[in-house]
Amino acid sequence: MQSPADIAIYGGGAGGGKSYSLLLEPLYHKDNPNFSAVFFRRTSPQITLPGGLWDQSTKIYPQTGAVPTVGNLRWKFPSGSTVRFSHLQHDKNIFDFQGSELPLIIFDELTHFSADQFWYLLSRNRSMCGVKPYVRASCNPDADSWVAKLLSWWIDTDGGLPINDRAGKLRWFVRVNDRLEWADSKKELAEKYPSIPAKSLTFIPAKLTDNPALLAADPGYLANLLVLPMVERERLLGGNWKIRPAAGLVFNRAWFQIVPVAPSYARRRVRAWDKASTPGAGDWTCGVLISVGDDGIYWIESVIRGQWSAAERNRIIQQTAQMDGPETEIWIEQEGGSGGKESAEISVRELVGFSVHTDRVTGDKLTRARPFAAQCEAGNVRIVAGEWNDAYLDELHGFPERKSDDQVDASSLGFNKLANAFRGIWSPEPSPGTSNRSTVLSSIPSDAGFAMPNEGSFYKKW
């Protein structure tokens, strides 16, 4: 907040107080009646979600006498200065600010924006109010973003971690023939490019330990970061700018224990299918059977996999359902488009008599796989011995670089359905005069579709 840089970026680990420090920044100028600032997030829901920028601003700005206009996501301070929150969901949204004069531009999660959006809005960063125009931004590491290249001087080339001795140091740049030219001083650039004014930029690494207030209020947050899959843990806890999903990092065969048989005490079983329909080539149809017990251990019991025609595939799915038994839930991944919907509907009709559901694909494969990967790394996933083991482990270990990922998709679907089994059942607050325990137990419908553990173990697990 004391940096003199034209552009200061505070980024790296999660929980460092990045967004909070951005919210404080406009208060330097709250008594200037002609001052205005704009906060940008990529989408509107990111601004208004609980704990987001707008939510946090309602705890800070009223203390200065500021009055909100909720419909416009705007604060007006007693002097007349304003702070606005806006989105840039599409690149074309930058033109909503043509002709604007924005003394302070603030980007929350800069890696979510495109380089074109950032550089265009820099042209709106101008001021007639006496405040020198400047930009502030926060971000988490993203090895594949344009921001990683912009900040490369502050990041160790080999390890990907910020170089402590360079934290907060200013560098100067000009753009020449669409290329950024850098120097350690403004004077150096002025001598080389006397007709081009230089701008200064700095990067300050963020760490969870920078925010003792969060650690005191929520001691469990560190545990949340520690149980993330390796790639996300390195990014959000370690602040690593070079790590990216690669073979052996999202899943690693060393994390899995192979056992002779699955336990008989499993509380719930799911067979998840990722379908394909080209015989002998292309993608594979894959059905993964996963179960979970009261102890929180997940068991990969079997994998059915092949490159079949649509008719043969449907016959095998039916046979597998009969083999698994009616107590096993069936989930079928529904691809986008009318063809994917029609294929899923056919499968549901052909599996009459079984507990069958479809799941519409949303989000990218890596995002869907991360919850499963986290439990695998924690040692909470066992694999039952079978001829399919090598092909299964090879695919998981090679994800996302390996071309084939059908077993990963099916495993992610099955795991997520098991892990979310109780979502929507918990009652968030007890009724007056009742305990959490009685509220939770009484809120579970009698036809919830899973076997209840004994009351004591259920309460302890919850």
C-alpha positions in Angstrom: 0.0 0.0 0.0 3.0 2.3 0.3 4.6 1.3 -3.0 5.3 4.3 -5.4 5.0 2.0 -8.5 2.6 3.0 -11.3 1.5 -0.7 -11.3 1.9 -2.8 -8.1 0.8 -6.5 -8.1 0.4 -8.3 -4.9 0.2 -12.0 -5.6 1.0 -15.6 -4.8 -0.3 -17.7 -2.0 -3.9 -17.7 -0.9 -5.0 -16.0 2.3 -2.4 -13.2 2.2 -5.0 -10.5 2.6 -4.7 -9.5 -1.1 -8.4 -8.4 -1.7 -8.6 -6.7 1.7 -5.6 -4.5 1.0 -7.1 -3.6 -2.4 -10.3 -2.4 -0.7 -8.3 -0.2 1.6 -6.4 1.5 -1.3 -9.1 4.0 -2.4 -9.4 5.3 1.2 -6.2 7.3 0.7 -8.2 9.6 -1.6 -11.7 9.5 0.0 -11.6 13.2 0.8 -10.9 14.2 -2.8 -14.3 15.1 -4.3 -13.1 14.4 -7.9 -11.5 11.1 -7.3 -12.9 7.8 -8.5 -11.7 4.2 -8.5 -13.0 1.1 -10.3 -12.6 -2.5 -9.1 -12.6 -5.2 -11.7 -13.4 -8.9 -11.4 -13.9 -11.1 -14.4 -17.6 -11.9 -13.7 -20.3 -10.2 -11.7 -21.0 -13.2 -9.4 -17.3 -13.1 -8.3 -17.9 -9.6 -7.0 -21.1 -10.3 -5.0 -20.5 -13.8 -3.7 -20.3 -14.2 0.1 -16.9 -13.0 1.3 -16.2 -11.4 -2.0 -15.2 -7.8 -2.8 -18.7 -6.2 -2.3 -19.4 -8.2 0.9 -16.0 -7.1 2.4 -16.5 -3.5 1.3 -19.7 -3.3 3.4 -17.6 -3.9 6.5 -15.1 -1.2 5.7 -16.6 1.7 3.8 -19.6 2.5 6.0 -17.0 3.4 8.7 -16.0 6.4 6.6 -19.6 7.5 6.0 -19.8 6.1 2.5 -23.2 5.3 1.2 -23.8 2.3 -1.1 -25.9 2.0 -4.3 -26.3 -1.7 -4.3 -27.9 -1.9 -7.8 -24.9 -0.2 -9.3 -22.3 -1.7 -6.9 -21.1 1.7 -6.1 -20.0 3.6 -3.0 -20.1 7.4 -2.6 -18.1 9.0 0.1 -19.1 12.2 1.9 -16.6 14.3 -0.1 -18.2 13.0 -3.4 -15.5 10.6 -4.3 -16.7 7.2 -5.6 -15.7 3.6 -5.8 -17.4 1.3 -8.3 -17.2 -2.5 -8.8 -17.5 -3.8 -12.3 -16.9 -7.0 -14.4 -15.1 -7.7 -17.7 -16.6 -11.0 -18.5 -15.9 -10.6 -22.3 -13.1 -8.8 -24.0 -15.6 -6.4 -25.6 -16.6 -5.1 -22.2 -13.5 -2.9 -22.1 -15.3 -0.6 -24.5 -17.9 0.2 -21.8 -15.2 2.4 -20.4 -14.3 4.3 -23.6 -13.9 8.0 -22.6 -13.6 7.2 -18.9 -11.1 8.9 -16.6 -10.0 6.4 -14.0 -7.3 7.6 -11.6 -7.2 4.3 -9.8 -7.8 0.9 -11.5 -7.9 -2.2 -9.4 -7.9 -5.8 -10.7 -8.7 -8.6 -8.3 -7.3 -11.9 -9.6 -5.4 -10.3 -12.5 -4.6 -13.8 -14.1 -8.4 -14.1 -14.8 -8.2 -11.2 -17.2 -6.7 -11.2 -20.7 -3.6 -9.1 -21.6 -5.7 -7.1 -24.0 -8.2 -6.1 -21.3 -5.3 -5.0 -19.0 -3.4 -3.0 -21.5 -6.5 -1.3 -23.0 -7.8 -0.2 -19.5 -4.3 1.3 -18.9 -5.3 3.8 -21.5 -8.3 4.9 -19.2 -5.9 5.3 -16.3 -5.7 9.1 -16.3 -6.5 11.8 -13.8 -7.4 15.5 -13.5 -8.2 15.3 -9.8 -4.7 15.8 -8.5 -4.1 12.1 -7.9 -1.3 10.6 -10.0 -3.0 7.7 -11.9 -2.0 4.2 -10.9 -3.0 0.6 -11.0 -3.2 -2.1 -8.2 -3.8 -5.8 -8.7 -3.9 -9.1 -6.9 -3.5 -12.6 -8.2 -2.7 -16.2 -7.5 0.1 -18.0 -9.5 -0.8 -19.3 -13.0 2.2 -20.7 -14.9 0.4 -20.4 -18.2 -1.0 -16.8 -17.9 0.4 -13.7 -19.5 1.0 -12.3 -15.9 3.6 -15.0 -15.3 5.6 -13.6 -18.2 5.1 -10.0 -17.0 6.5 -10.9 -13.6 9.3 -13.2 -14.7 12.0 -10.9 -13.3 10.7 -11.3 -9.8 10.3 -15.2 -10.1 13.1 -17.8 -9.8 13.5 -19.4 -13.2 14.1 -22.9 -11.8 12.0 -23.3 -8.7 9.1 -21.0 -9.6 9.1 -19.2 -6.2 9.4 -15.5 -5.8 12.9 -14.1 -5.3 12.7 -12.5 -1.8 15.4 -9.9 -2.5 13.4 -8.6 -5.4 10.1 -8.3 -3.6 8.7 -4.7 -4.0 11.6 -3.5 -6.1 10.6 -1.2 -9.0 11.4 -1.9 -12.6 10.7 0.4 -15.5 9.4 -0.5 -19.0 8.4 1.0 -22.3 6.7 -0.6 -25.3 8.8 -0.6 -28.5 7.4 -2.3 -31.6 4.9 -4.2 -29.5 7.6 -5.5 -27.2 8.2 -4.5 -23.6 11.7 -3.2 -23.0 12.8 -3.2 -19.3 15.4 -1.5 -17.2 16.3 -1.0 -13.5 15.9 2.7 -13.6 13.7 5.3 -15.4 16.9 7.2 -16.4 18.3 4.2 -18.2 15.2 3.9 -20.4 15.1 7.7 -20.9 18.6 7.6 -22.4 17.7 4.8 -24.7 14.2 5.9 -25.7 14.0 9.6 -24.9 10.7 10.1 -26.7 8.8 7.3 -24.8 7.8 7.9 -21.2 8.5 4.9 -19.0 6.1 3.3 -16.4 7.1 1.5 -13.2 6.0 -1.9 -12.1 6.6 -4.0 -9.0 5.6 -7.4 -7.6 5.1 -8.2 -3.9 4.7 -11.9 -3.0 1.7 -12.8 -0.8 1.9 -15.6 1.8 -0.6 -16.9 4.3 1.7 -15.9 7.1 1.3 -12.3 6.0 -2.2 -12.5 7.4 -2.1 -13.4 11.1 -5.7 -12.2 11.5 -6.9 -14.9 9.2 -4.8 -17.5 10.9 -6.1 -16.5 14.3 -9.8 -16.4 13.2 -9.7 -19.5 11.1 -6.8 -21.8 12.2 -8.2 -24.6 10.0 -7.5 -22.6 6.8 -3.9 -23.8 6.7 -5.2 -27.4 6.9 -7.5 -26.7 4.0 -4.5 -25.6 1.8 -2.4 -28.6 3.0 -4.9 -31.1 1.8 -5.1 -29.7 -1.7 -3.7 -31.7 -4.6 0.0 -31.2 -5.1 -0.2 -28.7 -8.0 -2.8 -26.5 -6.3 -1.0 -26.7 -2.9 2.2 -25.5 -4.5 0.4 -22.6 -6.1 -1.9 -21.5 -3.3 0.3 -22.3 -0.3 3.8 -22.1 -1.7 3.2 -19.3 -4.3 4.8 -21.3 -7.1 4.6 -19.6 -10.5 6.2 -22.4 -12.5 4.3 -25.6 -11.5 1.6 -26.8 -13.8 -0.4 -30.1 -14.1 2.0 -32.8 -15.4 2.4 -36.5 -15.3 2.8 -37.7 -11.7 1.7 -34.4 -10.2 -2.1 -34.6 -10.3 -2.1 -38.3 -9.7 0.9 -40.5 -8.7 0.9 -44.3 -8.8 2.9 -44.3 -5.5 -0.1 -42.9 -3.7 -2.2 -46.0 -4.1 -2.3 -49.2 -2.1 -3.5 -52.3 -3.9 -5.5 -54.7 -1.7 -6.9 -58.2 -2.4 -10.6 -57.4 -1.9 -12.9 -54.5 -1.0 -14.3 -54.5 2.5 -17.9 -55.7 3.1 -18.8 -52.7 5.2 -19.0 -50.1 2.4 -22.0 -47.8 2.9 -22.5 -46.7 -0.6 -21.4 -47.8 -4.1 -21.4 -45.9 -7.4 -20.6 -47.2 -10.9 -19.8 -44.1 -13.0 -19.7 -44.3 -16.8 -17.9 -42.2 -19.4 -19.3 -43.3 -22.7 -17.8 -43.5 -26.2 -19.2 -45.2 -29.3 -16.4 -45.9 -31.8 -15.5 -49.6 -32.1 -11.8 -50.4 -32.0 -10.6 -46.8 -32.1 -10.9 -43.4 -30.5 -12.0 -42.8 -26.9 -12.9 -45.7 -24.6 -16.1 -46.4 -22.8 -15.2 -46.8 -19.1 -17.2 -47.7 -16.0 -15.5 -47.3 -12.6 -17.0 -48.9 -9.5 -16.2 -46.9 -6.3 -17.4 -47.5 -2.8 -16.9 -45.6 0.5 -17.2 -46.7 4.2 -17.8 -44.8 7.4 -14.0 -44.5 7.8 -13.8 -42.2 4.8 -11.7 -44.6 2.7 -12.6 -44.9 -0.9 -12.3 -48.2 -2.8 -11.8 -48.5 -6.6 -13.4 -52.0 -6.8 -13.4 -52.6 -10.6 -13.0 -50.9 -14.0 -14.9 -52.1 -17.1 -13.3 -50.6 -20.2 -13.5 -51.1 -24.0 -13.8 -49.5 -27.4 -17.3 -50.8 -28.4 -20.0 -49.8 -30.8 -23.0 -48.0 -29.2 -25.2 -51.2 -29.2 -22.5 -53.3 -27.7 -21.6 -50.6 -25.2 -25.2 -50.4 -24.0 -25.4 -54.2 -23.7 -22.3 -54.2 -21.5 -23.6 -51.4 -19.3 -26.7 -53.4 -18.7 -24.8 -56.6 -17.9 -22.5 -54.7 -15.5 -25.6 -53.2 -13.7 -27.0 -56.7 -13.2 -23.6 -57.9 -11.9 -23.2 -54.9 -9.5 -26.7 -55.3 -8.2 -29.6 -52.9 -7.6 -28.0 -51.4 -4.5 -25.3 -49.8 -6.7 -26.1 -46.4 -8.0 -25.3 -45.8 -11.7 -24.1 -42.4 -12.9 -23.7 -41.7 -16.6 -21.8 -38.6 -17.9 -23.9 -36.6 -20.3 -21.9 -34.8 -23.0 -23.1 -31.4 -24.2 -25.4 -31.0 -27.1 -28.6 -32.8 -28.2 -26.7 -36.0 -29.1 -25.2 -36.3 -25.6 -28.6 -35.7 -24.0 -30.3 -38.3 -26.3 -27.6 -40.9 -25.6 -28.0 -40.4 -21.8 -31.8 -40.7 -22.0 -31.5 -43.9 -23.9 -29.2 -45.3 -21.2 -31.6 -44.4 -18.5 -34.5 -46.1 -20.3 -32.5 -49.3 -20.8 -31.5 -49.4 -17.2 -35.1 -49.4 -15.8 -35.2 -51.0 -12.4 -31.8 -49.6 -11.4 -30.9 -46.4 -9.6 -29.6 -44.6 -12.6 -28.8 -40.9 -13.0 -27.2 -38.6 -15.6 -24.7 -35.9 -14.9 -24.2 -33.0 -17.3 -20.5 -32.2 -17.9 -19.5 -28.8 -16.5 -16.1 -27.4 -16.0 -12.8 -28.7 -17.3 -11.4 -32.2 -16.7 -8.7 -31.0 -14.3 -11.1 -29.1 -12.1 -13.4 -32.1 -11.9 -10.5 -34.4 -11.0 -9.0 -32.3 -8.3 -11.2 -33.4 -5.3 -10.5 -37.1 -6.2 -6.7 -36.3 -6.6 -6.6 -34.7 -3.2 -7.9 -37.9 -1.5 -5.6 -40.1 -3.5 -2.6 -38.1 -2.4 -3.8 -38.2 1.2 -3.8 -42.0 1.0 -7.6 -42.3 1.3 -8.1 -44.3 -1.9 -7.5 -48.1 -2.2 -7.4 -50.1 -5.4 -8.7 -53.7 -5.5 -6.3 -56.0 -7.3 -7.3 -56.9 -10.8 -6.0 -57.2 -14.4 -7.2 -53.6 -15.1 -4.8 -52.1 -12.4 -1.9 -51.3 -14.7 -3.9 -49.6 -17.4 -5.8 -47.6 -14.7 -2.7 -46.5 -12.8 -0.9 -45.6 -16.1 -3.7 -43.3 -17.1 -4.0 -41.6 -13.8 -0.3 -41.1 -13.4 -0.1 -39.7 -17.0 -3.0 -37.2 -16.5 -3.3 -34.6 -18.0 -0.5 -35.1 -20.5 -1.7 -38.6 -21.5 -4.1 -38.5 -24.5 -6.5 -41.0 -22.9 -8.4 -39.8 -19.8 -11.7 -41.8 -19.8 -10.8 -43.6 -16.6 -10.0 -40.3 -14.9 -13.3 -38.8 -16.0 -15.3 -41.8 -14.8 -13.4 -41.9 -11.5 -13.9 -38.2 -10.9 -17.6 -38.5 -11.5 -18.0 -41.5 -9.2 -15.9 -39.9 -6.5 -17.7 -36.6 -6.6 -21.1 -38.3 -6.3 -20.0 -40.2 -3.3 -18.3 -37.2 -1.7 -21.4 -35.1 -2.1 -23.8 -37.7 -0.9 -24.9 -35.7 2.0 -25.1 -32.3 0.3 -28.5 -30.7 0.7 -29.4 -33.0 3.7 -27.6 -31.1 6.5 -29.6 -28.5 8.3 -27.3 -25.5 8.7 -28.8 -24.2 11.9 -30.5 -26.2 14.7 -34.1 -25.4 15.4 -34.7 -23.5 18.6 -34.4 -25.9 21.6 -32.8 -28.7 19.7 -29.2 -29.8 19.3 -27.3 -30.0 16.1 -27.3 -33.7 16.5 -31.0 -34.1 16.7 -31.6 -31.6 13.8 -29.2 -33.4 11.5 -30.6 -36.8 12.2 -34.2 -35.7 11.9 -33.5 -33.9 8.7 -32.5 -37.0 6.8 -35.4 -38.3 4.7 -36.4 -41.9 5.3 -35.9 -42.7 1.6 -32.5 -41.0 1.4 -31.2 -44.0 -0.5 -28.2 -45.0 1.6 -27.7 -47.2 4.7 -27.5 -45.3 8.0 -24.5 -46.0 10.3 -25.3 -46.4 13.9 -26.2 -43.1 15.5 -23.1 -42.7 17.5 -20.6 -43.2 14.6 -22.7 -41.0 12.4 -22.6 -38.1 14.8 -18.9 -38.5 15.3 -18.2 -38.5 11.6 -20.3 -35.4 11.1 
